[in-house]
Amino acid sequence: MKKTSLIFLILPVLLSLAACQQEEDTLPTPAATIAVSAAEEGAAAVATAVPQAPDLPEVTATPAPPTPTPPPPKPMTVCLGAEPASLFLYGDDSLAATAVRHALYENLYTTRNYNYEPQGLQKLPGLDEGDARIGLVAVQEGDLIVNSAGNVVFLVPGVQFVRGDGEFITFDRTLTAEGAEPLLMQQMTVDFSFQPMVWSDGTPVTAADSVFSYQIAASPDTPGDQSKIERTASYEATGDLTVTWTGLPGFLDPAYFTNVWTPLPQRQLGEFTAADLLAADSPAPLPLSSGPFVVNEWRPGEALILGPNPSYYRADAGLPHITELTMRFDLAGETAVSQIAAGCDIVTHDAISLSQTPDILAAAERGELLASFVSNNIFEHIDFGINSWENYGDGERNGRPDWFEDVRVRRAITLCTDRQQLVDEITYGQSRILHAYIPDDHPLYPAEAQAWDYDPAAGNGLLDEVGFEDTDGDGFRELVERDLSATIVATTTMSITLSTNSESDIRLRLNELVATDLADCGIQVNLIDVNANDWFDDGPFSPLFGRRFDLATFAWRTGIHPPCGLYLSSNVTGPEERGFGGWGNINATGWIDEAYDAACSTALAALPGTPEYTENHLAAAQIFTEELPIIPLFHYLKTAVTQPTVLNFQPDASQPSELWNLAELDIAE
């Protein structure tokens, strides 16, 4: 596993009104008419009386319906942190481009509250409903498969893989020799059904458009993460609105219900290659829109002007509410408060820095704006050096014992750390204390999780229990060794290091605050900072991933699924030939817990919606909060602001962009 870095329809009604409609309430009785015929020249005209029509009953006129009053215009201005480089579906993964794509391409699914929901899909496929299936497929030498480590490989002698019956085996040619039983592996197949969407030119969105999009995404000319493409055996249209995804043998994807590609209009773009579409001077037109808006004008360096998509498939529901959407990027660099004052209805989080929070809170207090703070899924934490590399704890650190192997010491240090103070100072009180690698509002956070809230008295009590005392009155504890007569024979000062990378002012300040807290519990803390290149480098020489630290402060980026794999013993950094996970791995604590490993590994091997997935994620998080291989601190935040008149604005920790529901945004009248 590699370390990874921490995206209205207004229909006028024309009425045919009768010309010269009379004002009377009853229709007039038809009058006699005179037919005049001309005889030969000079003859007198003869008047012929036409018989009078019978009297008609009195009829009440039906008033013509009034001309409907069109709804008032509802313009909205959204201010982004940058100008998108491209409006095409691929090639630009910036937050600004993601925001614009929510306007132009219908979301096939959305994520809210750490769960997935269908939107452009009729439903999310599920194993329990038959539109997601795991079957068995015969494989031969040379076939492309996903091995037991999750890597895409060719099936050749020496490759370890999971056979269809769940057994881990190593391939050799006897398994496929003549007369041998078919060699079977598991293979996943998923069916997707699209809503009856319509392109902005009025033509239907089809499954073939999604397959075309997949082909563009799979091109070697298309940048971005290709891991899902590489694990796809086929992606085919099975009907006008249905596609089927099939994974490589051995690939059981926990996020299988997302293996669908946003359609691109093949009829419009089919003649262009991926290179054509991605070129800065692309000859291709702007793709038709399947989303709520279309681009009316792009003013480079200033703004995008969008209008309602006249063919949006949810127009019957009155969507979108906004009649003109302006996305400005000329104010990038200005503060959020000044952008609101300049007329922005929404300022997205990519335009707002953490340092602006006090001004934003003050403006919100004055009623000038509404502020929204949600997790950005980057969580700060302090790792314990539980199992340091080689003799770091014994020799290089002047005989410092492996104190952190004792869970009571880890709990005591956590209890002695005022994490609310860290939240208040660093995030201005807007974040929340974490107690695990997931927040406590995550659906897989266990109800019985341990919290270890700030309690220095309890922390001091645990240190007393372990045998740390202040024997010389200098304010710092020593680990005391006594002989049988209770005479002190040796003491080791409880002096530890707390390290981080030099470039982060936030982490440097965090460590200062933590050092002060721990001093109140009699723990001497020596602060160390290292340049980021060395700090985050792979082992064995990196202080962090080389496991040469006492306490280490840094952050991980997480996602919707609980990242329990961060702390598996199989991911402990160290040489593979010594049984560790490799120097490029991720678990710097060295923590090993068999029960945690069993629960987490089972959860990661299971699929969402199954009891194995839910129960084991809950169990792993429960063990984690009890054993504390790290001190979880807090999530960093995505901060967005709006005018008080903006309606339906719903930022979510699960959504990269707060504009995910652009069609539903509205302005109060």
Protein Blocks (a to p, Z undefined) as FASTA:
>chain_A
ZZdddddddddddddddehiafbfbdcddddddddddddehiacdddddddddddddddd
dddddddddddddddddddfbdcfbfcfbhpacfklmmmmmmmpccfbdceehiacdfkb
mbdcdfklopaccddddddehiacddfkopacdddehiacddfkopacdddfklmgghia
cdddddddddddddddddfkopacdfklmmmmmmmmmpmklgcjfklmmmpfbdcdfbfk
bccddddehiacfklmmmccddddfklmmmpcfklmmpmklcbdcdddfbfbdcfbdceh
iaccddddfkbfklmnopafbfbdcddfklgoiafklmmmnopabdcfklpcfklmmmmm
mmmmnopaccddddehiacdddddfbaghjlmmmmnnopacfklpmklmmmmmmmpcfkl
mmmmmnnopaccdfbfbdfkbfkbcfkbcfkiacfklmmmmmmmnopacfkonopacddd
ddfkopafbdcdddddddddfklmklmmmmmmmmmmmmmnopacddddddfklmmmccfk
bmklnopafbdcddddddfbdckklmgfklpgcdfklopabjkbmblnopacfklmmmmm
mmmmpcehiaklmmmmmmmmmmmmmnopaccfbdcdddddddfkbghiacdfklmblklm
mmmgccdZZ
